[in-house]
């Protein structure tokens, strides 16, 4: 009986790994996109003052 419960638990974790991997990739992608947008906004703000100089 105990061995059957261990096999069921192990099977649950093995079956859920692709779902957890997909969720991790989605969170990493969204975080990267948010970081890029935030970084781009800071870059634009940094150089906004120099638009009048012609640089």
matplotlib code that plots the C-alpha trace (Angstrom):
import matplotlib.pyplot as plt

x = [0.0, 2.8, 4.6, 1.5, 1.2, 4.8, 4.4, 1.2, 3.0, 6.0, 3.8, 2.0, 5.2, 6.5, 3.3, 3.2, 6.8, 6.0, 3.2, 5.6, 8.2, 5.7, 4.6, 8.2, 9.0, 5.9, 6.9, 10.4, 9.3, 6.9, 9.5, 12.1, 9.6, 8.7, 12.4, 13.2, 10.3, 11.4, 15.0, 14.0, 11.9, 14.8, 17.1, 14.6, 14.2, 18.0, 18.6, 15.4, 17.3, 19.8, 17.3, 17.7, 21.5, 21.3, 23.2]
y = [0.0, 2.4, 1.8, 2.5, 5.9, 6.8, 5.9, 8.0, 11.0, 10.6, 10.3, 13.5, 15.5, 14.0, 14.9, 18.4, 19.3, 20.5, 22.7, 24.2, 24.7, 26.5, 28.8, 29.6, 30.4, 32.7, 34.5, 34.9, 36.3, 38.8, 39.9, 40.4, 42.4, 44.6, 45.1, 46.1, 48.6, 50.1, 50.3, 52.0, 54.5, 55.4, 55.8, 58.1, 60.2, 60.4, 61.8, 64.0, 67.1, 66.8, 66.9, 70.7, 70.5, 68.7, 65.7]
z = [0.0, 0.9, -2.3, -4.4, -2.6, -3.3, -7.0, -7.2, -5.6, -7.9, -11.0, -10.0, -9.8, -13.0, -14.8, -13.4, -14.4, -18.0, -16.6, -14.1, -16.8, -19.0, -16.1, -15.3, -18.9, -19.1, -15.9, -17.1, -20.5, -18.9, -16.5, -19.3, -21.4, -18.4, -17.6, -21.2, -21.3, -18.0, -19.1, -22.4, -20.6, -18.3, -21.4, -23.1, -19.9, -19.6, -23.1, -23.2, -22.1, -24.9, -27.8, -27.9, -28.3, -31.6, -30.4]

ax = plt.figure().add_subplot(projection="3d")
ax.plot(x, y, z, "-o")
ax.set_aspect("equal")
plt.show()
